[in-house]
Amino acid sequence: MATTIPVSEDTRVAQICYISYEKVDHLIVPNASGADYAQYDFVVASKFCGIADEAIANGASGSIHIEEGIQVQTSDLKTGELTFGTWGQNVYFDATNKKFSDTSTSGYYLVGYLTAVKDTNGMIVFEKTRYAAVVS
């Protein structure tokens, strides 16, 4: 006997999963940080980390680019924690100060791996992970 495919997602005759989105590179997230996000701010929202696609007011929802493997260029480095001299080293994010660090510190997030060491202008490039891992 052949099994028929349900006519809609609401039909529960057979246990079938429906794809909601494919390759989700951008995610609509609520901003519960207590502060507004500007466009291009680095954002940690729950377990995801990414770049704000737009300004997102505190208490509102907006889009962040969460794609794994994108290259992020920044000079927003935490004073005293900014050597960034070893290719491939961990890159941490201090969400309180919105600064990147090369020092594993409790409460920071591991957000990527260095792909270009700090240049003479204080700029680094790192490959961003999709998920932020909190340092304990």
C-alpha positions as CSV (number, residue, x, y, z in Angstrom):
1,M,0.0,0.0,0.0
2,A,1.4,3.4,-1.0
3,T,1.7,6.2,1.5
4,T,0.2,9.5,0.3
5,I,2.0,12.8,1.0
6,P,0.0,15.2,3.1
7,V,-1.5,18.1,1.3
8,S,-0.3,20.7,3.8
9,E,2.0,21.2,6.7
10,D,-1.0,21.0,9.0
11,T,-1.8,17.4,8.0
12,R,-0.4,15.0,10.6
13,V,-1.3,11.7,8.9
14,A,2.4,11.0,8.4
15,Q,5.4,12.3,10.4
16,I,7.2,14.4,7.8
17,C,9.5,17.3,8.4
18,Y,9.1,20.4,6.2
19,I,12.0,22.7,5.4
20,S,11.2,26.2,6.6
21,Y,14.4,27.8,5.1
22,E,17.4,26.6,3.3
23,K,20.9,28.0,4.1
24,V,19.8,30.6,6.6
25,D,22.6,33.2,6.4
26,H,20.5,35.9,8.0
27,L,18.3,35.5,11.1
28,I,15.7,37.8,12.6
29,V,16.5,38.1,16.3
30,P,15.1,40.0,19.2
31,N,17.4,42.7,20.7
32,A,17.2,42.1,24.4
33,S,20.7,43.5,25.1
34,G,19.5,46.7,26.8
35,A,21.1,48.9,24.1
36,D,20.4,49.7,20.5
37,Y,22.5,48.0,17.8
38,A,23.8,50.1,14.9
39,Q,24.1,48.7,11.4
40,Y,27.3,46.6,11.2
41,D,27.6,46.1,15.0
42,F,28.9,42.7,16.0
43,V,26.0,41.0,17.8
44,V,25.8,38.0,20.1
45,A,22.1,36.9,20.3
46,S,21.5,33.8,22.3
47,K,23.9,31.2,20.8
48,F,24.3,33.0,17.5
49,C,26.9,35.6,16.6
50,G,26.8,37.9,13.6
51,I,26.8,41.3,12.1
52,A,23.7,43.5,12.3
53,D,22.3,44.0,8.8
54,E,20.4,47.1,10.1
55,A,19.9,49.3,13.1
56,I,18.0,47.3,15.7
57,A,16.5,49.2,18.7
58,N,16.5,47.6,22.1
59,G,13.3,45.6,22.4
60,A,12.8,45.3,18.7
61,S,13.7,42.5,16.3
62,G,16.0,42.8,13.3
63,S,18.3,40.9,10.9
64,I,21.8,39.7,11.7
65,H,24.2,38.0,9.3
66,I,25.1,34.7,11.0
67,E,26.8,32.8,8.2
68,E,29.7,30.7,9.4
69,G,33.0,31.4,7.8
70,I,32.6,35.1,6.8
71,Q,35.7,37.2,7.2
72,V,35.3,40.0,9.7
73,Q,37.7,43.0,9.6
74,T,37.9,45.1,12.8
75,S,40.1,47.5,14.8
76,D,37.8,47.5,17.8
77,L,40.3,45.8,20.0
78,K,40.3,45.6,23.8
79,T,43.1,47.7,25.4
80,G,45.7,45.4,26.9
81,E,44.3,42.3,25.2
82,L,45.2,43.0,21.6
83,T,48.4,41.3,20.5
84,F,46.7,39.2,17.8
85,G,50.1,38.0,16.5
86,T,49.4,34.3,15.8
87,W,47.6,33.2,12.7
88,G,44.7,30.9,13.6
89,Q,44.4,31.9,17.3
90,N,41.1,32.3,19.0
91,V,39.2,35.6,18.8
92,Y,37.0,36.6,21.7
93,F,34.3,39.2,22.0
94,D,33.6,41.3,25.1
95,A,29.9,42.1,24.6
96,T,29.9,44.6,27.4
97,N,32.4,46.9,25.8
98,K,31.8,45.7,22.2
99,K,35.6,45.0,21.8
100,F,37.5,42.0,20.5
101,S,40.2,40.3,22.6
102,D,42.9,37.7,22.2
103,T,42.6,36.7,25.9
104,S,40.3,34.0,27.1
105,T,38.3,35.7,29.9
106,S,35.2,34.5,31.7
107,G,32.1,36.0,30.2
108,Y,33.7,36.7,26.8
109,Y,32.5,34.8,23.8
110,L,34.7,32.8,21.4
111,V,33.5,34.1,18.0
112,G,36.2,33.1,15.5
113,Y,39.8,32.4,14.5
114,L,42.4,34.9,13.3
115,T,43.1,34.8,9.5
116,A,45.3,37.9,9.4
117,V,47.5,39.1,12.3
118,K,47.2,42.7,13.5
119,D,48.6,45.1,11.0
120,T,50.4,48.4,11.6
121,N,47.0,50.2,11.6
122,G,45.7,47.9,14.4
123,M,43.4,46.0,12.1
124,I,42.7,42.2,12.4
125,V,40.8,39.8,10.2
126,F,39.1,36.7,11.5
127,E,36.8,34.0,10.3
128,K,33.6,34.2,12.2
129,T,31.8,31.1,13.7
130,R,28.1,30.7,13.4
131,Y,27.7,30.1,17.1
132,A,29.2,32.0,20.0
133,A,30.7,30.0,22.8
134,V,30.7,31.7,26.2
135,V,34.0,31.4,28.1
136,S,33.6,30.2,31.7
